[in-house]
Each structure stands twice: as structure tokens, then as C-alpha cells.
Amino acid sequence: MANIKFFSGEQIPLEMHKVRIVQKLSLPPVEKRLEAITEAGNNTFLLKNRDVFMDMLTDSGVNAMSDRQQSAMLVADDSYAGSETFTRLESKLHEIFGMDFFLPAHQGRACENIISQALVKPGTIVPMNYHFTTTKSHIVLNGGTVEELIADTGLEVTSSNPFKGNIDIEKLNELIEKNGADKIAFVRMEAGTNLIGGQPFSLQNLSEVRSLCDKYGLMLILDASLLSDNLYFLKEREEKCRSMSIREITKELARLCDIVYFSARKLGSARGGGICIRSKAVYEKMRELVTLYEGFLTYGGMSVREMEALTVGLEETMDEEMINQGPQFISYMVDELAKKGIPVVTPAGGLGCHINAMEFVSHIPQSQYPAGALAAALYIAGGIRGMERGTMSEQRNPDGSEVLSNMELLRLAMPRRVFTLSQVKYAIDRIAWLYENRMLIEGLAFVDEPKLLRFFFGRLKPISDWQQKLASKFRQDFGESL
Ligand SMILES: Cc1ncc(COP(=O)(O)O)c(C=O)c1O
């Protein structure tokens, strides 16, 4: 997306790609949408894709691939062991991150399983800027605990802080001093911090974390799943990075870390994952786990076609014009919503547009899942599927009490290069209508609640007939329109 001025003065992102393969969409009428969300137990994960007009659930594995990625898939070298495809991927990762060892895995959480099994011992602590759902579950499963040390400003919903993903260095130092370095399994930094609105950390912050890790002899692990957005923001927002190329920034980030792992469903717009490791001893510790859980060391659960697409996708991540499409579309959506007074997370981050449900539906208590209720309401209003990122995404305490989330967000992911600007405008329109009618939205209650990762497949019901009222109001206001 180039920096192109419009004669009209309008400021809109202009795509530096053209669309050559399309998928037909349909938008079911509001009555059908009401039926569909009821059948899905008010959980947007359980909706059928055929009932969804704009799938903004996630950017995971659904980013548009480039023509070069597609064509690379045709030349894949299919063999169980030692394929050329793997060698190409391994050398691309070596070139980009400069680490000597690479272990493939079928997706990001598989990397987390391997890292946690290898490095988390019962009673140990993993400090991090912020947790991700699957990361925390794997650490806890191995007897560890997660300490989130995000700087206080990171949790301010509206802010002008360019690096809300920064860890609080003082708190990190205190935690290590208080517990002793031998109690710390490793320090984890997450690029483009997912659960707080796709917010980046600064290179300066990562360097300071490195210094502390050096002081106490700790390992620093980077979750690079959302690295491409973080790279874009570093280049845009951090003085030191302005004169550096994306490739140089990437190298510098990796130089500060001992391990870089990623979900290739996000990084590289493909499907798969992997762990880049600096130390041979750590590599050897993890290697057996890959063969046990993922597959042989030269595919790790990935198809060769996906590995070829990933190799090209990683190279394309080094191209600023490729990685700026998502953040620029998101920024457009966030700014337009903010202009209408709709509460959104600012500054615009990566991954998607995040609506602040705590404020949007401030009349719904956290125990009734405001962000989950808003997700169901937006599906009814527009056939748009978002994802709850709030209390529903937390796990109950061992005594059964709720963990009330710091933030109640409805995440509307922006899969890269997938939606057109008119579709984004449609989403803005339906959100604006919903905001006008927000008092019609009420809460949800679980009817079927899994113990682990309940947001994936738990089922809920509305606490009243509010959804029927919302659908009738839609009909009244929009007439025959879908
Ligand atoms: C920051 C982060 N880490 C890890 C994961 C897990 O990756 P996967 O979905 O490929 O298992 C994700 C997925 O969304 C993520 O955003």
C-alpha cells in the first residue's frame, strides 16, 4: 500500500495488488442470521461459514496468498525425510532470523507445546508482556504460571501510546529479584500482542528485556506469530527503525532472542509453524518432542505445499508494501468508527479492529460476557463474524470463580488482502447501527461450559429475548434490505 495522495484530499488505503481469484459470498436475511447464531449456541466459533458474510473471526490461515506463493506450491518436493522443500524453508528462516537450528511444527500452539514441555518445570514462572490463550494453557499444563507484566499504559483502551505491547521493565526486574532467576523458565515477548488489540512492542523495549535476561542468565523467547504487523509499526513509529529496512529490523529483533517461534497461519500467510533456536543443546532437547507430536524433523506436520508457500510468504513479509495492507485497512476502520464516537482500541493496532465492549455495552456486567454478547449481536446485525476477546476467553479459577478479563474486546480481524474497502465500509455501517441500538443488547449465560479453552466450543444462551427484539428492529429500520 503506497503512500498515494488523492486529488480529492480523501485519505484511504490504496491496494498495491490486484485480485485474481475470488470466492462467492452470500448474506442471509436477518431472520436466518438469528436462527444461525441460536444454533451456534451464541458462539461465533460454532457458526457455519456458509451463514457468514464477512468472516472477521481471525486472520489465522485465511490471509490471501500471493500468486508467487500459489505457484511455489506446485514445485514442492514431496518426501517424508530430507525434502528440498524443507531445505528451502530452513535456509529462508536462517537468512531472515539468523538462527542455526529450526524445528517445524503443524501450527503455533504445537510450538508452544514443545517449548513448554522442554522448558517449563512445575513451580516455574514465565513472565511475558501479555499472554495468548494457547500459550498460557500449555504453560499451565506443564505446572508453570504466567506473569503478565504489560506496562500499565498497554491496558488503557484509548491511548496515543505507540507501543502498548511493551513489557514493564521495572516489574520484570522486581519479579526476577523476588522469585530468583532459577524460578523463571524463560521470558516471553509476544509481537503484535494479540489479546490487547494487536499492539506492538518497541525495539528499545526488547533490547532492555535482553539486558535483563543477560544479567540473570535467562532465555528470551519471541512469539513471532504477529511479527509482520509489529515490524510495520516499528518502521512507522520508532525513530531508530525509520532508516532500517524491514529485513534489518527483523534481524535485529531476532539477534536479541534465544528462540523465535511462530504460527505460520499468521506469519507468512500460509499454514504451519516452527521454532528457530540459537542453542544446539536446546534444539536437541526439543527435537524428540517434534518427532513424537508433529512428525519427522523435515516436515513437522506441515504439507510440503504449505512449506513452499511459507518460504515465499516469509520473503514477502520483508516487503513493506506487502505487510502494510493489514495495518492500513485496520487504521481506516478504526478511525472511521472513532469519528462516529464508537469506542474502539486506539491507536489502531495490527490483526484487526477491536471494539471496546466494556464501553459499547457498558450496561452488561462482565459476568454476562459483554464482548460475547456484542459478537452475537453484530452477527445478527450484519452477518459479520467477530471473536470475543474478554471474560469468555479466560479460564475459571480452580474454585470455579470467574476470572474477569482486563479488557472486553470484540475483535474484528482483517485477514490480509481479503476484503475490499466497500466491504469494510459495510461493516462500519452495521456497527454504527448497532451502536445506535446498543441498549437492545443484553448478556449471555453458559449452558455448556468446557473446562479448558471454553471460548472455542462452549455454548451460551441469551438471558432474555433481546435477540428477537434486535432482529425486529433491524427489519423495521432496513425494510427489505439484507
Ligand atoms: C500470538 C499468538 N501465538 C500463538 C498462536 C497460536 O497459533 P496457532 O493458532 O497456529 O496454533 C496465535 C494464534 O492466533 C497467536 O496469535
The ligand as a MOL file (V3000), in Angstrom:
LIG
                    3D

  0  0  0     0  0            999 V3000
M  V30 BEGIN CTAB
M  V30 COUNTS 16 16 0 0 0
M  V30 BEGIN ATOM
M  V30 1 C 0.3650 -14.5760 19.3540 0
M  V30 2 C -0.0750 -15.9560 19.0340 0
M  V30 3 N 0.6200 -17.0120 19.4850 0
M  V30 4 C 0.2660 -18.2690 19.2140 0
M  V30 5 C -0.8580 -18.5530 18.4600 0
M  V30 6 C -1.2550 -19.9740 18.1990 0
M  V30 7 O -1.0710 -20.2650 16.8640 0
M  V30 8 P -1.9510 -21.3880 16.1070 0
M  V30 9 O -3.3460 -20.8520 16.0110 0
M  V30 10 O -1.2910 -21.5590 14.7890 0
M  V30 11 O -1.9090 -22.6110 16.9290 0
M  V30 12 C -1.6020 -17.4920 17.9470 0
M  V30 13 C -2.7920 -17.7530 17.1650 0
M  V30 14 O -3.6480 -16.9530 16.9700 0
M  V30 15 C -1.2070 -16.1600 18.2520 0
M  V30 16 O -1.8900 -15.1040 17.8070 0
M  V30 END ATOM
M  V30 BEGIN BOND
M  V30 1 1 1 2
M  V30 2 1 2 3
M  V30 3 2 2 15
M  V30 4 2 3 4
M  V30 5 1 4 5
M  V30 6 1 5 6
M  V30 7 2 5 12
M  V30 8 1 6 7
M  V30 9 1 7 8
M  V30 10 2 8 9
M  V30 11 1 8 10
M  V30 12 1 8 11
M  V30 13 1 12 13
M  V30 14 1 12 15
M  V30 15 2 13 14
M  V30 16 1 15 16
M  V30 END BOND
M  V30 END CTAB
M  END
